[in-house]
């Protein structure tokens, strides 16, 4: 396995995706459902040609059909609800007045949740060094995020019911994403690294869900068309296209990594990526650097380095 490929896809695609995501949210905070639908549809259409083949009937009629799957459809169907729920919640929370920095604080805890679920659902054991490394990564991103949000208008005195709803949504999204990672890991372990197939079927099967969210989707596109902050109407759609393209790159890297490593290893990589995205966001949108941010980024680096060296020997006792 060439690990450089998924790392490039994750750090390049996901960091760019976060930048376009923040641009979209600044112009249209209520685009959540429309953005999620666009991502699901675009990924499905982009992947479709790779899973279509021509068949000839007994009467000589040629017709297109889906290729034979490597994993049963039931495995992908089980992941659809988790994928859609996590994506929707992540794209909704900004409309609930949860700043992007606060979102990163909570999402950094995903690696801890992945480790806990891996321990109790997969009977996986971790060394004290690995546990320490994961905690360091999470603490480092949290410190960096808190330092960045110190200038945010959201404070303890400003917490409202709407804001608390957003926090609950973030927590639910963390568990959905962590369980999804474990299901993906088990599927790849049994049926091989069929991550492209997983991307296609989970996104394809999620599309009918948006029938129940069609009003939100329509409203999201209307708000995007209205434009904001002095931008011309066409610019938000340019950011939307950029977001869709980088989304494909990002999820390809994540799924490729999950197919070759444990869900916790992937979560560590994603946590480091979040720290980099946070730093780029602060730099691009004009926020100041401070010692807490530098310290938090340093803790993340030390934690990820500690985990990578601790992962070289066998890291699990599998009882499946």
N, C-alpha and C positions, 0 to 999 in steps of 0.2 A: 504494500500500500504506500503510495506516494503522498505523504501528509502535507506537502507544500501546496498541492492543488486545492484541497478543501480550506486550508488556512487563507490562501489568497482570495478564494471565493467569499469566505466569511468576513474577513477584515476589509476587503475592498467593497464587496457588494453590500454587506450589512451596514457599514459605516456610511456609505453613500445613500443607502435607503433611509437611514435615520435623518440625514440632512434634508432630503426631499420631503420626508414625513413631517418634519418640523415646519418646513415652508408651507405645506398644505394646511397644517393645523393653525398656523398664524393667520392664514387668509380665510379659513372656513373651519372653525372648531367643531361643527356638527356634521362633518363629512364622514364620520365613522363607518356607518353601514354602507354608504356608497363606495368608500375606499376598499372595504373588505370584499364587497361584491366584485369590484373591478379587479382586485388582485386574484380572486378565485377564478374568475372568467378568463383573465389574460393567461394565467399559468396553465389552465386547461387547454386553451386554444394553442398555446405555444408548444405544449407537449403532445398534442393530438397526432400530428403526422408521424411521430415515432411509434405509435401504437396502432396504426391502421395498416392493414394489408388487404390485397385484393383476392377474392375467392371466386371460383367459377362453379356455377350450379350445374346440375345434371343436364339442363337444357342449354348450357353454354353461355348463360348470362353472367357477366362479371359484376360483382358488387363488392363494396368495401365492408370490412368487418374488423372488429378489434382482435388484436393478436392474443394468443393464449397467454394467460397470466402465469407468472412465476409463483405467486402466493394467492391463496383463495381470496375471493372478493370479501368474505366475511371479516378477514383481518383488516382490510382497508376501511370497511364500513364501520367497524368498531372505533376507528380513529377519527372519523369524520366529525362527530359531535364535539370531541375534545378540540380538534383543530379549529373548527368554526367558532366555538365558544371562546377559546383563547384569543383568536384574532379579533372577534367583535369587541370583547371586553377591552383589549389593548387599544383599539381605535376609538372606543367610546369615552374612556376616562378623561381625556382632555376637556371634553365638553362639561365634565363635572368639576371643573376648576382645580384639577390636580396638575401642578406644573410638571414639565417634562423631567426636571431634576428629581422631584419626589418619585416619579414613576421609576426612574432608574434605581433609586434607593431600594424600592420594593422588589424590582425585578432581579436585583443582584442576589436576593435571597433564594432565587430559583435553584442555584447550585446546592444549597443546603437542603432544600426540599427534595431535590433529586437524589441526594445521598441518603436521606431518611427513608424515602420510599424504596430505594434500591436495597436498603438493609432489611426492611420488613416485607416487601413484596417479592424480592428476588433472592432473599436469604444471602445477601452479599455482605462480606465483612471488609472493613477498611482498617488500615493501620493508623495508629495515633498521628503519625506524620501526615498522612493524607487528610485526616480530619482537621488537623491544625492548618494545613495548606488551604483547604476549602474555606475555613473560617477567616483566614487572613485575606483571601480574595474578596469575600463578601464584606468584611469590615472595611477594607481599603476602598472599595467602590462606594460604600455608604458614607465614609468620611469625605471622599471627593464630592459626592452628590450633595451632602449637607452643606459643605463649604460653598458650593455653587449656588445653593438655594437660600443662602443667608440674606441675599439682597432681594429675594422674591417677595411679592406682596402677600403671600400666604404665610400666616403665623398662627400660633396657637389661639390667639384671640379672634382670628378670622375663620376658624373651622366651623363649618355649617353642616346641616344635614346633607346637603348636596355633596359637599366635599367628602364626608364620611362614606356616602354611597360609592364615591369613586375609589376610596381606599379598599372597601369591601370587594369591589369589582377587580381591583388589582390582585388582591389575595386569591380570589377565586381563579383568576387567570393563571397565577403561579402554579396552583395545583393542577389545573387542566393541562398546562404545558409540560409539567414534570411527568404526569401520568402518560401523556402522549409520547414523550421521549422513551419511557420504559417499554411501552407497547411497540414502538418502532424498533427498539433494540432487540426485543424478543423475536419479532417477525424476521428481521435481517439475520438473526442467529440461526433460525430454523430454515429459512428459504433462500439465504444468500443475500448479498448486497444489492437487492433490487430497489434501490432508493428512487430511481427514476419512475419506476412503476408506482411506488408509494406516493410520490408527488402528484402524478397524474390522477390516480383514482381517488385520493382523498379530496383533491380540489374539484374533480368532476362530480363526485357524489354530494358535495356540499352545496352545489348550485340550487337544488330544489328548496333548500331551507330559506332562501331569500324571497320566495313567493310570499312568505309570511311577514317579510320585512320590506316589501316593495314600496310602501309609503315613505319609510325612512330613507330608502335608497334614492327615490325620486327627489325628496327634499334635500338630500345631500348634494346631488348634482345641481339643483337649482341654486343652492347657496354658493357652490363653486363657480357657477356661471356669473353670479353677481359680482365676483371679484371684491377685493378690499385693499386697504392700505395704499391706495393710489395705483395699484397694478392694473394693467389692461386686462380685459376679460380672458384673452388667450393665454396669458402667462400661467394662471393656475392649472390649466390643462397640460401645459408643457411640464410642469412639476409632477402632475399626475402620471404622465407617460414615463418620465424619468423614474418615478417611484415604482411603477410596474416592472420596468426593465431591471432595476436593481433588486427588486423583490425576487425575481427568478434567479438571479445570481446568488443572492443571500440564502434562499431556501435550498438551492442545489448544494451549496457548501455545507450547510447544517446537516442535511440528510446524508450526504456523502460521508461526513465525519461520523454521524451516528451509526452508519452501516459498518464502520471499521473499528470504532472504539466504543467505550461505555457511555451511557447517557451522562454520567457525572463528568467524564473527561470533556465531552462536548459542552456541558454547562460551564465548565471552567473557562474554556476558550471563549464562549459567548459572553461571560462575565468580564473578561479582559477587554473584549471588543466593546462592551458597553462603556467601560472607562475611557477608551480611546474616543468613542463617539461623543461622550460627555465633554471631553477636552476640546474636540473640534467644534462642538456646538458653542461652547463658551467663547472660544477664540473667534469664530465666524460672526456670532451675533453680538460681539462687543463686551462680554462680561470680563471682569478682571481676573487674572491669576492671583492666587494667594498661597501661603505656606501650607494651609490645610489641604488644598487641592494637590499640591506637589507631594505632600506626605502620603495622602490617600493613594495616589497613582503609584508611589514607591512600594506601598504595602501590597498592592495588587500584583506588581511585578515579582516581589519576593514570594508571595503566595503561589503564583502560577509556576514559578521556577521550582519551588519546593515540591509541588504536586507532580510536575513533569519528571523530576528525579526520583520521586517516591513510586512512580508508576512503572518504572522499568522492570522490577521483578514482578511475578504474578501477584495481582492485586485482589483476587476474589477467590472465594471458596464457593463454587457453584453447586447447588443442590436442586437441580431442576430435572 
